[in-house]
Amino acid sequence: MGSLAVYGEEDVTRVENVVQHIAIANIVIDGATITRVALVDVDIDGGDNTGGLVGFGDGVIAEGSVSGDVTGANKTGGLVGRNYADISNSSVTANVTSQFNTGGIVGYCPQA
């Protein structure tokens, strides 16, 4: 199992104006843990399974946050596009746009 933990002055590291492409949204967390990650002012434009932090998630996301703009074609969410992950204490203040299966936190969650 992998993990990604980012810590800063307030236990949150802000990544400002860095994520300007789909790369961060294509992360697949197969059993991994992502904690305390804040992405600020993202501008993501993807296809299917697009998310502000994770495109296709299967693991744990805790204390994540995303702001900015997230756009996709299908299964698009402010935090996760297609979700199988456990999500807790996370927030999104992004504008999320998609043609199908769109959500503020999660675009598509098949187990719901």
Summary of the structure (lengths in Angstrom):
residues: 112
radius of gyration: 12.3
end to end distance: 24.4
largest distance: 38.3
contacts: 417
relative contact order: 0.20
helix: 4%
strand: 62%
